[in-house]
């Protein structure tokens, strides 16, 4: 869960409602149980959000190319706190060799800040439907996950192509800055940007390969089926 606070003093609700909440409401909201002040601070100007196919965000990309990555809950709050073109300060862990920051707190240029009230976040797979979205263009930067894994590409127009980690590793040469890409998949286009869960990808139309979607369900019985609740080996008796 993410909480919003002003000048590092008053926690408030995550999201847009948090930004208009009064001090009394803000004081009742939880903040992280951990002291985040020792963490390094990265400052910069927001170039764009890093949208997901499910119409929320995984973080921000700065004008210098740094990817500010955050939990699902923090992302929901950040989307209503900052806009492209604004300056931010992100408190979190720097990547060892990658231009990424795992952010636990993000503060805008007006002194308002959001932080993780929980340090672990799991995003459930989002099923997207509707007509395919096509992304054509040049890669601006590789896309990384919260844990620093290669998971796609950020294009020059800041649209985002998401891939499963195994597929992104296999196709890493295509995800480098300056490479041209043509990708097709389900996703979303909103005020936060365009993002797809790629199903086909390649250097050009007619040169694509099929890829397993990043949001593909885990192999095994379908939830709700008789076999779903069966424990392997549980019915075997000596």
C-alpha positions in Angstrom: 0.0 0.0 0.0 1.2 3.5 -0.8 0.6 6.5 1.4 0.8 10.2 0.4 2.3 12.8 2.6 3.3 16.5 2.5 6.8 17.7 3.3 7.6 14.3 4.9 5.2 15.0 7.8 1.6 14.1 7.1 0.7 10.8 5.5 -2.4 10.7 3.3 -4.3 8.5 1.1 -2.8 7.1 -2.1 -4.2 8.3 -5.4 -6.0 11.5 -6.4 -8.2 11.5 -3.3 -5.0 11.7 -1.2 -4.0 14.9 -2.8 -7.1 16.7 -1.6 -7.5 15.1 1.8 -7.3 17.3 4.8 -4.8 16.9 7.7 -7.2 15.1 9.9 -7.7 12.4 7.3 -4.0 12.3 6.4 -3.0 11.7 10.0 -5.0 8.5 10.0 -3.2 6.9 7.1 -0.4 4.4 7.6 3.2 5.0 6.5 6.1 2.6 6.1 7.3 0.8 9.2 10.8 1.4 8.0 13.0 4.5 8.1 13.6 5.4 4.5 15.8 8.4 5.1 19.2 6.5 4.7 18.3 5.5 1.2 20.0 7.4 -1.7 18.0 10.1 -3.4 17.8 10.5 -7.2 16.5 13.7 -8.7 15.5 14.5 -12.3 12.7 15.5 -14.7 10.0 13.1 -15.6 10.0 12.3 -19.3 7.0 10.0 -19.2 5.2 7.3 -17.2 6.0 3.6 -17.8 2.6 2.3 -18.5 1.4 -1.3 -18.3 -1.0 -3.1 -20.6 -3.5 -3.0 -17.8 -3.7 0.9 -17.8 -1.6 1.6 -14.7 2.1 2.3 -14.3 5.2 0.5 -13.2 7.1 3.7 -12.7 8.6 6.7 -14.5 11.4 7.3 -17.0 13.4 10.5 -16.5 14.8 12.7 -19.3 18.3 11.3 -18.6 17.0 7.7 -19.2 16.9 6.6 -15.6 13.9 4.3 -14.9 12.2 4.9 -11.6 10.6 1.6 -10.8 8.0 1.1 -8.0 5.5 -1.2 -6.6 2.0 -1.5 -8.0 0.5 0.5 -5.0 3.1 3.2 -5.3 2.6 3.5 -9.0 -1.1 4.1 -8.5 -0.4 7.0 -6.2 2.5 8.4 -8.4 0.2 8.6 -11.4 -1.9 11.2 -9.7 1.0 13.0 -8.0 3.4 13.9 -10.9 3.2 14.6 -14.6 5.7 14.5 -17.4 7.9 17.6 -17.4 7.9 17.9 -13.6 10.9 17.4 -11.4 10.9 14.7 -8.8 13.1 13.2 -6.1 13.0 9.4 -5.7 14.4 7.7 -2.6 15.4 4.1 -3.2 18.0 1.6 -4.3 20.2 2.3 -7.3 20.9 -0.5 -9.8 24.4 -1.9 -9.7 25.0 -1.6 -13.4 21.6 -0.6 -14.9 20.1 2.9 -15.0 17.3 2.0 -12.7 16.1 3.0 -9.2 13.8 0.8 -7.1 11.9 3.7 -5.5 10.3 3.5 -2.0 9.4 7.2 -1.9 8.7 9.7 -4.6 8.4 13.5 -3.9 7.1 16.0 -6.4 8.4 19.6 -7.0 5.8 20.9 -4.6 7.0 18.9 -1.7 4.3 16.3 -1.7 5.5 12.7 -1.4 4.2 9.1 -1.7 5.9 6.2 -0.1 5.4 2.4 0.2 3.6 1.5 3.4 4.5 -2.1 2.6 7.8 -3.2 1.1 6.5 -6.1 -0.9 4.0 -5.8 -3.6 2.6 -8.4 -6.0 0.8 -7.4 -9.2 -1.8 -10.0 -10.3 -1.8 -10.8 -14.1 -4.1 -8.4 -16.0 -6.2 -9.9 -18.7 -6.6 -7.5 -21.6 -9.0 -7.8 -24.4 -10.2 -5.9 -27.4 -8.5 -5.1 -30.8 -4.8 -5.5 -31.2 -2.5 -2.5 -30.7 0.4 -2.2 -33.1 3.6 -0.4 -32.0 6.1 0.6 -34.7 9.2 2.6 -34.1 12.7 2.9 -32.6 13.8 1.6 -29.2 14.7 4.4 -26.8 15.7 2.1 -23.9 15.3 -1.5 -22.6 12.5 -1.9 -20.1 13.4 -3.4 -16.7 11.2 -4.9 -14.1 11.1 -4.0 -10.4 13.7 -6.6 -9.8 16.0 -5.5 -12.6 15.1 -8.1 -15.2 14.9 -7.2 -18.9 11.1 -7.3 -19.7 10.7 -5.3 -22.9 11.4 -1.9 -24.5 10.5 1.7 -24.2 10.1 3.3 -27.6 11.0 6.8 -28.8 7.4 7.9 -28.4 7.4 6.4 -24.9 5.0 3.6 -25.8 6.0 0.4 -24.1 6.4 -3.2 -25.3 6.1 -5.8 -22.5 7.6 -9.2 -22.8 8.0 -12.2 -20.5 11.5 -12.2 -19.0 12.5 -15.4 -20.8 11.4 -13.9 -24.2 13.1 -10.6 -23.5 16.4 -12.4 -22.7 16.1 -14.4 -25.9 15.4 -11.3 -28.0 17.7 -9.0 -26.1 19.5 -7.9 -29.3 16.3 -6.4 -30.6 15.6 -4.4 -27.4 18.7 -2.2 -27.6 18.5 1.6 -28.1 18.3 2.5 -31.8 16.8 -0.9 -33.0 13.6 -0.7 -35.0 10.7 -2.8 -33.7 7.3 -3.9 -34.9 5.1 -5.4 -32.2 1.5 -6.5 -32.0 -0.5 -7.5 -28.9 -3.3 -6.6 -26.5 -2.9 -3.6 -24.2 -4.2 -0.2 -23.5 -3.9 3.4 -24.6 -4.8 6.1 -22.1 -3.6 9.4 -20.6 -0.8 7.4 -19.0 0.5 6.2 -22.4 0.3 3.1 -24.6 1.5 -0.3 -23.6 1.1 -3.8 -25.0 1.7 -7.4 -23.9 3.4 -8.4 -27.2 2.3 -11.5 -29.0 4.3 -10.9 -32.2 7.5 -8.9 -32.4 10.3 -8.3 -34.9 12.5 -5.7 -36.6 9.8 -5.1 -39.2 6.4 -6.2 -40.3 6.8 -9.6 -42.0 9.9 -10.3 -39.9 8.2 -11.1 -36.6 8.3 -14.1 -34.3 5.6 -15.4 -32.0 6.3 -14.8 -28.3 4.6 -16.2 -25.2 2.7 -13.2 -23.7 4.0 -11.7 -20.4 0.6 -12.1 -18.8 0.1 -15.7 -19.8 -1.6 -17.8 -17.1 0.6 -20.2 -15.1 0.6 -23.7 -16.6 -1.7 -26.1 -14.8 -5.4 -26.7 -14.2 -7.7 -23.8 -14.6 -8.8 -22.1 -11.3 -12.1 -23.6 -10.2 -11.7 -26.9 -12.0 -11.7 -30.1 -10.1 -8.0 -30.7 -10.7 -7.1 -27.2 -9.4 -7.4 -28.1 -5.8 -5.7 -31.5 -6.1 -2.3 -31.8 -4.5 0.1 -33.8 -6.6 0.7 -37.1 -4.9 -1.9 -36.3 -2.2 -4.2 -39.1 -3.4 -1.5 -41.8 -3.5 -1.4 -44.2 -0.6 1.2 -46.7 0.3 
